[in-house]
Amino acid sequence: MAKAFWSIPYMKYLVVLVIGVVLIGFVGSNSVLAHFQNKLHISELREEIDHFESEYQRDQSEIHQLQSNPKAMERIARERYFMKYADEEIFVLNDEEHASENTSHETAK
């Protein structure tokens, strides 16, 4: 029976061809499957590069604005770091604390 399988002309070449295609297509680091995965990874990295480049441009414009405009520096200091003049009082209203208190009271009921 095994002799009949190999007696078909060019059958051994077909078997070797199929095994070669499987090895090239799906096994190893240079396979077609790995190639497509690498292309997907490259596209994700390019999107990440675009995102960080836009953040970089935004930060550069903010730095330029801070260096050229003293009012902008004062605004950032007052908004982010709660700096104030000597005769001022600052009240910080935070909705997140109020929301967390409500949820803790609701779970206690």
C-alpha positions, 0 to 999 in steps of 0.5 A, spaced: 500 500 500 505 504 501 508 503 495 502 505 491 502 512 494 509 513 492 508 510 485 504 516 483 508 520 479 511 527 482 507 525 489 514 525 493 515 532 490 508 534 492 509 532 499 515 536 500 512 542 497 506 542 502 511 541 508 515 547 505 509 551 505 507 549 512 514 551 514 515 557 511 508 560 512 507 558 519 513 556 523 519 560 525 521 567 526 521 569 518 514 566 517 509 569 513 504 569 520 510 572 524 511 577 518 503 580 519 504 580 526 510 584 526 506 589 521 501 590 526 506 591 531 509 597 527 502 600 525 501 600 533 508 603 534 507 608 529 500 611 532 503 611 538 509 615 535 504 620 532 500 621 539 507 622 542 509 627 537 502 631 538 503 631 545 510 634 544 508 639 540 503 641 545 508 642 550 513 646 546 507 651 545 506 651 552 513 652 554 514 658 549 507 661 551 510 660 559 517 663 556 514 669 553 508 671 557 508 672 564 501 672 565 501 665 563 506 663 568 501 666 573 495 662 571 499 655 571 501 657 578 495 659 580 491 653 577 495 647 578 499 649 584 494 653 588 499 659 589 495 665 591 497 672 593 498 674 601 491 677 601 487 672 598 484 665 600 483 659 595 477 654 596 478 648 592 471 645 591 472 637 589 466 633 586 469 627 587 470 627 594 462 628 595 461 623 590 465 618 594 461 620 600 455 619 597 456 612 595 459 610 601 453 612 605 448 608 599 452 602 601 451 603 608 444 603 608 
